[in-house]
């Protein structure tokens, strides 16, 4: 390549000036700058226009994200030839070769990122499971790490460093690192297990074994984010969730039963109480007819007859509002029907 450029420039007028190695190196560098500019111009005005007419956007992303790294790669190669012409020491050449290796690996990484984002992520969104949605970013990061290792080995080879003695140390370091990251790996495996078992998904209402109730906001590789009804974010390690009980209000379906407990005075007619309360519940909107609402006489308490009004709503996110509405309606209906609601009382007998 160097000889070809020298012969080409030697045919130009004033070629005798090219015998000066500094002038020749400068001309070589200028030539590669112009070449890089030309490639960038072709990318912007030709390749991108052709890519915009295709049905897929993969080629658009490839041209958009690789034009600058390729521009830098051409400049680095021109700088290498210019420096070689100057006859500088070997260290400068190795530095330039290392820079070229990094830029080249950067181009490859960007191409793989585009392929994964354009095809892999699109495919993951079309599947019914969330496993691939979570594993795809992990695969993408793994690819980056592999290419980073390749770049490091390439640079070490450029500097003529034998990495064989370091492999044993790397194995020991990997073992130590694995022990140190044991909890993190357990959480990652727990996250994959939760996704495979379909314990819950984003948007589900759950109750943890520790008592927290909220909506699943995000499922990550290491932890799950729970958003409580007080708008507080709770981050739970996936390893803990995989080994604990989780109550999911949305499975097997989102409908849920609502219970309103109340009590009436002794002496009231049981059937009258049932009739009054059922009439109120059946008039409410958003109450499912099947299973039918019910009013159950539970027990004869210390100071009241205990009842429970139960009905079903279509989705769990409506249960709290309907419970508040039913509680007020039952209270108003019992008052209107002259059915008293007692308060705690205590009778004391004095013995003379």
C-alpha positions in Angstrom: 0.0 0.0 0.0 2.8 2.4 0.9 4.7 1.7 -2.4 1.5 2.2 -4.4 0.8 5.6 -2.9 4.5 6.6 -3.3 4.4 5.6 -7.0 1.1 7.5 -7.5 2.4 10.6 -5.9 5.8 10.3 -7.8 4.0 10.9 -11.1 2.7 14.2 -9.9 4.4 17.5 -10.7 7.1 18.6 -8.3 7.6 14.9 -7.4 11.1 15.8 -6.4 9.7 17.3 -3.2 8.4 13.8 -2.3 11.9 12.7 -1.6 11.5 14.5 1.7 9.9 11.9 4.0 8.1 14.5 6.1 6.4 16.0 3.1 5.5 12.6 1.8 4.0 11.5 5.2 2.0 14.7 5.3 0.7 14.0 1.8 -0.2 10.5 2.7 -2.1 11.7 5.7 -3.9 14.3 3.6 -4.8 11.6 1.1 -6.3 9.4 3.7 -8.2 12.3 5.2 -9.7 13.0 1.8 -10.4 9.3 1.3 -12.2 9.1 4.7 -14.2 12.2 3.8 -15.1 10.6 0.4 -16.3 7.4 2.2 -18.4 9.5 4.6 -19.9 11.4 1.7 -20.8 8.2 0.0 -22.4 6.8 3.2 -24.5 9.9 3.7 -25.6 10.6 0.1 -25.8 7.2 -1.4 -25.9 4.3 1.0 -28.4 5.9 3.4 -30.7 6.8 0.5 -30.6 3.2 -0.8 -31.2 1.9 2.7 -34.2 4.2 3.2 -35.9 2.5 0.3 -35.7 -1.0 1.7 -38.4 -2.5 3.9 -36.2 -3.3 6.9 -34.5 -0.6 9.0 -31.4 -2.8 9.8 -29.4 -1.4 6.9 -30.3 2.1 7.9 -29.1 1.6 11.4 -25.9 -0.1 10.2 -24.9 2.8 8.0 -25.9 5.3 10.6 -23.9 3.8 13.5 -20.8 2.6 11.5 -20.0 5.6 9.3 -18.0 7.4 12.0 -16.1 4.4 13.2 -15.2 3.5 9.6 -14.1 7.1 9.1 -11.8 6.8 12.1 -10.5 3.5 10.9 -9.4 4.9 7.6 -7.8 7.8 9.3 -6.0 5.5 11.7 -4.7 3.4 8.8 -3.5 6.5 6.9 -1.7 7.6 10.1 -0.1 4.2 10.4 1.3 4.4 6.8 2.5 8.0 7.3 4.2 7.1 10.6 5.9 4.0 9.0 7.2 6.3 6.2 8.9 8.5 8.8 10.7 5.4 10.1 9.8 6.1 13.8 10.4 3.6 16.5 8.3 0.4 16.8 6.4 1.7 19.9 4.5 4.3 17.9 3.5 1.7 15.3 2.2 -0.6 18.0 0.1 2.2 19.5 -1.5 3.0 16.2 -2.1 -0.7 15.5 -3.8 -0.9 19.0 -6.0 2.0 18.1 -7.0 0.4 14.8 -7.8 -2.9 16.6 -10.1 -1.0 19.1 -11.9 0.9 16.3 -12.4 -2.2 14.2 -13.8 -4.1 17.2 -16.1 -1.1 17.9 -17.5 -1.4 14.3 -18.2 -5.1 14.8 -19.9 -4.5 18.2 -22.1 -1.8 16.7 -23.2 -4.1 13.9 -24.1 -6.9 16.3 -26.0 -4.4 18.5 -28.0 -3.3 15.6 -28.8 -6.9 14.5 -29.9 -7.8 18.1 -31.9 -4.6 18.6 -33.6 -4.8 15.2 -34.3 -8.5 14.9 -33.8 -10.0 18.3 -35.8 -7.5 20.3 -38.6 -7.4 17.6 -38.8 -11.2 17.8 -38.8 -11.1 21.6 -41.8 -8.7 21.7 -43.8 -11.0 19.5 -43.4 -14.0 21.8 -45.9 -14.7 24.6 -43.2 -15.3 27.2 -41.1 -12.6 28.9 -38.0 -14.8 29.2 -36.5 -13.7 25.8 -37.2 -10.0 26.6 -35.0 -10.3 29.7 -32.4 -12.7 28.2 -31.9 -10.7 25.0 -30.2 -7.7 26.8 -28.1 -10.2 28.7 -27.0 -11.9 25.4 -26.2 -8.5 24.0 -24.0 -7.6 26.9 -22.3 -11.0 26.7 -21.5 -10.4 23.0 -19.9 -7.1 23.9 -17.8 -8.7 26.6 -16.6 -11.4 24.2 -15.5 -8.8 21.6 -13.9 -6.7 24.3 -11.8 -9.8 25.3 -10.9 -10.3 21.7 -9.8 -6.7 21.4 -7.6 -7.0 24.5 -6.0 -10.2 23.2 -5.4 -8.6 19.8 -3.7 -5.6 21.5 -1.6 -7.9 23.7 -0.6 -9.9 20.5 0.4 -6.6 18.9 2.6 -5.8 21.8 4.1 -9.3 21.6 2.9 -10.2 25.1 2.5 -13.9 25.8 -0.7 -14.3 27.7 -0.3 -18.0 28.4 1.2 -17.5 31.9 -1.7 -15.3 32.8 -4.4 -17.8 31.9 -3.9 -19.8 35.1 -4.2 -16.7 37.1 -7.3 -15.7 35.2 -8.8 -19.0 36.1 -8.2 -18.5 39.8 -9.4 -15.0 39.6 -12.5 -16.2 37.9 -13.2 -18.7 40.7 -12.7 -16.0 43.3 -14.9 -13.6 41.3 -17.6 -16.4 41.1 -17.6 -16.8 44.8 -17.8 -13.1 45.3 -20.7 -12.8 42.9 -22.5 -15.8 44.3 -25.5 -13.8 45.5 -25.8 -11.9 42.2 -25.7 -15.1 40.2 -28.4 -16.5 42.5 -30.5 -13.5 41.9 -30.0 -13.8 38.1 -30.9 -17.5 38.1 -33.9 -16.7 40.4 -35.1 -14.0 37.9 -34.9 -16.5 35.0 -36.8 -19.1 37.1 -39.6 -16.6 37.9 -40.0 -15.8 34.2 -40.0 -19.5 33.2 -42.5 -20.4 35.9 -44.6 -17.3 35.0 -45.0 -16.5 38.7 -46.0 -13.0 37.8 -45.6 -10.3 35.1 -45.4 -6.6 34.9 -48.8 -5.1 36.0 -49.8 -7.9 38.3 -51.0 -7.2 41.8 -49.1 -9.4 44.3 -48.7 -9.8 48.0 -45.3 -10.8 49.3 -44.6 -13.3 52.1 -43.3 -10.3 54.1 -46.7 -8.6 53.8 -46.0 -5.9 51.1 -48.8 -5.4 48.6 -48.4 -3.6 45.3 -48.1 -3.7 41.5 -45.1 -5.4 39.7 -43.5 -2.4 38.0 -40.3 -4.0 36.5 -38.7 -7.5 36.4 -34.9 -7.2 36.1 -32.2 -9.8 36.1 -31.2 -9.2 39.7 -34.3 -7.8 41.3 -38.0 -7.1 40.9 -39.4 -3.6 41.5 -42.7 -3.5 43.4 -44.7 -0.3 43.4 -47.0 -0.1 46.5 -50.3 1.8 46.6 -48.6 4.5 48.5 -46.3 5.1 45.4 -43.3 3.6 47.2 -40.8 1.5 45.2 -39.7 -1.8 46.9 -36.8 -3.7 45.3 -36.8 -7.4 46.1 -33.9 -9.7 45.1 -35.1 -12.4 42.7 -33.3 -15.0 44.7 -35.5 -14.2 47.7 -38.7 -14.2 45.6 -37.9 -17.6 44.0 -37.8 -19.2 47.4 -40.8 -17.4 49.0 -44.6 -17.5 48.8 -46.1 -14.8 46.5 -49.8 -14.2 46.4 -50.8 -13.2 42.9 -54.3 -11.5 42.7 -54.4 -11.7 38.9 -54.1 -15.4 38.5 -55.8 -17.5 37.2 -57.9 -14.4 36.1 -58.2 -10.8 37.2 -61.6 -11.0 38.8 -61.6 -11.0 42.6 -64.1 -11.4 45.5 -64.8 -8.5 47.8 -65.9 -9.0 51.4 -67.6 -6.4 53.6 -68.0 -7.4 57.3 -70.7 -5.8 59.4 -72.7 -6.5 62.5 -76.3 -5.9 63.7 -78.0 -5.9 67.1 -79.4 -9.0 68.6 -83.1 -9.5 68.0 -83.0 -8.5 64.3 -84.5 -10.8 61.7 -81.7 -12.7 59.9 -83.6 -13.0 56.6 -84.6 -9.3 56.7 -80.9 -8.3 57.1 -79.9 -10.6 54.1 -82.7 -9.1 51.9 -81.8 -5.5 52.7 -78.1 -5.9 52.1 -78.5 -8.1 48.9 -80.8 -5.5 47.5 -78.2 -2.8 47.9 -75.4 -4.9 46.4 -77.4 -5.9 43.4 -78.2 -2.3 42.6 -74.5 -1.4 42.4 -72.8 -1.1 39.0 -69.8 -3.2 38.1 -70.8 -6.2 40.3 -70.7 -9.6 38.6 -73.9 -11.6 38.5 -72.0 -14.9 38.4 -70.8 -15.8 41.0 -73.9 -14.3 42.6 -73.5 -11.9 45.6 -74.2 -13.4 49.0 -74.8 -12.3 52.5 -73.7 -14.9 55.2 -74.5 -15.0 58.9 -71.2 -15.9 60.4 -71.6 -16.0 64.2 -73.3 -14.7 67.3 -70.6 -12.4 68.7 -70.2 -10.9 72.1 -72.4 -7.9 71.4 -73.6 -8.3 67.8 -74.7 -10.7 65.1 -71.8 -10.9 62.6 -72.4 -10.9 58.8 -70.3 -10.9 55.7 -71.5 -9.5 52.4 -69.5 -11.0 49.5 -69.6 -10.1 45.8 -67.3 -10.3 42.8 -65.8 -7.6 40.6 -64.4 -8.0 37.1 -60.9 -6.8 37.9 -58.8 -6.5 41.0 -58.1 -2.8 40.5 -61.8 -2.0 41.0 -62.1 -4.0 44.2 -61.1 -1.3 46.7 -63.4 1.4 45.3 -66.3 -1.1 45.2 -65.7 -2.2 48.8 -65.8 1.5 50.0 -69.0 2.0 48.0 -70.6 -1.1 49.3 -69.7 -0.3 52.9 -71.4 3.1 52.7 -74.4 1.7 50.9 -74.9 -1.1 53.4 -74.6 1.4 56.3 -77.2 3.7 54.8 -79.6 0.8 53.9 -79.4 -0.7 57.5 -80.2 2.7 59.0 -83.1 3.3 56.6 -84.5 -0.2 57.5 -84.3 0.6 61.2 -81.7 -2.2 61.7 -79.3 -0.9 64.4 -75.6 -1.4 64.2 -74.3 -2.0 67.8 -71.2 -0.7 69.4 -69.1 -2.8 71.9 -71.0 -3.0 75.2 -70.3 -4.7 78.5 -72.8 -5.6 81.2 -71.6 -5.7 84.8 -73.6 -7.5 87.6 -72.9 -6.5 91.2 -73.4 -9.2 93.8 -74.6 -7.9 97.2 
